[in-house]
C-alpha cells in the first residue's frame, strides 16, 4: 500500500503512474514557491498543473489543472490515473477550489465526485476511495 505523505513523487512512481501506453507523466518540483516533497508540478500530454498531498484532508489533491487542448482525452486519462493511485492508497482524490462551473459539473456528474464540505478548501470536490 502507498502511504501519503512519504515523498509524493516516489509514492506516485511506485504506484505505476509513470507507466502509460500513450504518454509519460512528468513530475517535478515547482519552479516557484517553497521546496516541499509533497507539492509537485505535473504534466501529462497537454494537461499540466500542481498536485499535493493535503494533510488536512488526508487526500491526494489537485491544486491546479490546465488543459491546453480540450477534447483530446488527456484530461480523462490523467484523472483515471490519479484516481487509481489515490484508490490504491486508500485516500480520496480532491480537486481544490474549482472556479470553472463546467469542470465542476463534469467531475460530479460524470466522474462521481461530491462537494467537499469542510474547512480546508472552498468550492472543492472530492472522490472517496472506492470500497
Secondary structure, DSSP 4 states (H G I P E B T S, - for coil): ---SSS-HHHHHHHTTTT--SS--EEEE--SSS---TTEEEEEETTEEEEEEEETTTTEEEEEEEEESSTTSSHHHHHHHHHHHHHHHHT-EEEE-S---HHHHHHHHHTT--EE--SSS-SS-EEEPPP-
